[in-house]
Amino acid sequence: MPTNVVGIDLGTTYCAISTLDDRGQPVTLPNRDGDMLTPSAVLLLDGEAVVGQAALDVAQEQPDRVATLIKRRMGLDSFGRAVAG
């Protein structure tokens, strides 16, 4: 039974996923929008995660609801987001 292997690049600005074709050559897979790169952005909306361009579209109007550039802040004492309450 063949094993499917994938590689995921969780980039600061964009993410991508690749696999190997039948000849062992890497192939980047498109996201559900058909794009090869997905913006590294997440929005939690009604208990669901909205990612990529759809999250960035919301960020234009509501930047405080969308998480971006997380990798740049990892390891900092102030890492995280304030919770509205």
One Martini backbone bead per residue (centre of mass of N, CA, C, O) as a GRO file, in nm:
protein
   85
    1MET     BB    1   0.093   0.038   0.026
    2PRO     BB    2   0.089   0.355  -0.028
    3THR     BB    3   0.260   0.650   0.076
    4ASN     BB    4   0.170   0.963   0.176
    5VAL     BB    5   0.357   1.259   0.128
    6VAL     BB    6   0.401   1.563   0.316
    7GLY     BB    7   0.465   1.916   0.290
    8ILE     BB    8   0.490   2.192   0.525
    9ASP     BB    9   0.473   2.550   0.493
   10LEU     BB   10   0.493   2.768   0.773
   11GLY     BB   11   0.467   3.075   0.712
   12THR     BB   12   0.454   3.406   0.791
   13THR     BB   13   0.279   3.479   0.517
   14TYR     BB   14   0.293   3.185   0.386
   15CYS     BB   15   0.148   2.877   0.268
   16ALA     BB   16   0.236   2.524   0.196
   17ILE     BB   17   0.174   2.222  -0.006
   18SER     BB   18   0.335   1.901  -0.057
   19THR     BB   19   0.423   1.640  -0.288
   20LEU     BB   20   0.463   1.329  -0.446
   21ASP     BB   21   0.493   1.190  -0.727
   22ASP     BB   22   0.536   0.902  -0.918
   23ARG     BB   23   0.857   1.009  -0.955
   24GLY     BB   24   0.936   1.190  -0.685
   25GLN     BB   25   0.821   1.470  -0.738
   26PRO     BB   26   0.750   1.778  -0.651
   27VAL     BB   27   0.415   1.904  -0.552
   28THR     BB   28   0.210   2.165  -0.550
   29LEU     BB   29  -0.081   2.235  -0.377
   30PRO     BB   30  -0.383   2.348  -0.396
   31ASN     BB   31  -0.617   2.518  -0.276
   32ARG     BB   32  -0.959   2.572  -0.268
   33ASP     BB   33  -0.894   2.836  -0.467
   34GLY     BB   34  -0.621   2.748  -0.650
   35ASP     BB   35  -0.385   2.823  -0.477
   36MET     BB   36  -0.045   2.778  -0.382
   37LEU     BB   37  -0.096   3.004  -0.172
   38THR     BB   38  -0.146   3.078   0.181
   39PRO     BB   39  -0.236   3.285   0.396
   40SER     BB   40  -0.121   3.370   0.726
   41ALA     BB   41  -0.446   3.341   0.845
   42VAL     BB   42  -0.677   3.389   1.132
   43LEU     BB   43  -1.031   3.325   1.199
   44LEU     BB   44  -1.269   3.339   1.456
   45LEU     BB   45  -1.605   3.214   1.370
   46ASP     BB   46  -1.834   3.071   1.539
   47GLY     BB   47  -1.612   2.827   1.602
   48GLU     BB   48  -1.460   2.889   1.334
   49ALA     BB   49  -1.208   2.848   1.096
   50VAL     BB   50  -1.057   3.110   0.914
   51VAL     BB   51  -0.854   3.109   0.623
   52GLY     BB   52  -0.659   3.316   0.463
   53GLN     BB   53  -0.809   3.526   0.250
   54ALA     BB   54  -1.072   3.540   0.414
   55ALA     BB   55  -0.932   3.659   0.664
   56LEU     BB   56  -0.805   3.910   0.526
   57ASP     BB   57  -1.071   4.040   0.442
   58VAL     BB   58  -1.154   4.100   0.741
   59ALA     BB   59  -0.898   4.267   0.827
   60GLN     BB   60  -0.975   4.532   0.687
   61GLU     BB   61  -1.221   4.584   0.905
   62GLN     BB   62  -1.104   4.358   1.150
   63PRO     BB   63  -0.796   4.330   1.278
   64ASP     BB   64  -0.864   4.216   1.580
   65ARG     BB   65  -0.977   3.918   1.452
   66VAL     BB   66  -0.685   3.868   1.319
   67ALA     BB   67  -0.427   3.635   1.272
   68THR     BB   68  -0.089   3.746   1.230
   69LEU     BB   69   0.248   3.701   1.247
   70ILE     BB   70   0.314   3.481   1.471
   71LYS     BB   71   0.615   3.395   1.425
   72ARG     BB   72   0.736   3.680   1.510
   73ARG     BB   73   0.628   3.636   1.832
   74MET     BB   74   0.767   3.400   1.908
   75GLY     BB   75   0.917   3.404   2.237
   76LEU     BB   76   0.779   3.629   2.355
   77ASP     BB   77   0.654   3.761   2.643
   78SER     BB   78   0.398   3.899   2.464
   79PHE     BB   79   0.266   3.654   2.367
   80GLY     BB   80  -0.036   3.723   2.219
   81ARG     BB   81  -0.377   3.802   2.313
   82ALA     BB   82  -0.617   3.995   2.393
   83VAL     BB   83  -0.907   3.965   2.587
   84ALA     BB   84  -1.217   4.035   2.554
   85GLY     BB   85  -1.442   4.157   2.846
   0.00000   0.00000   0.00000
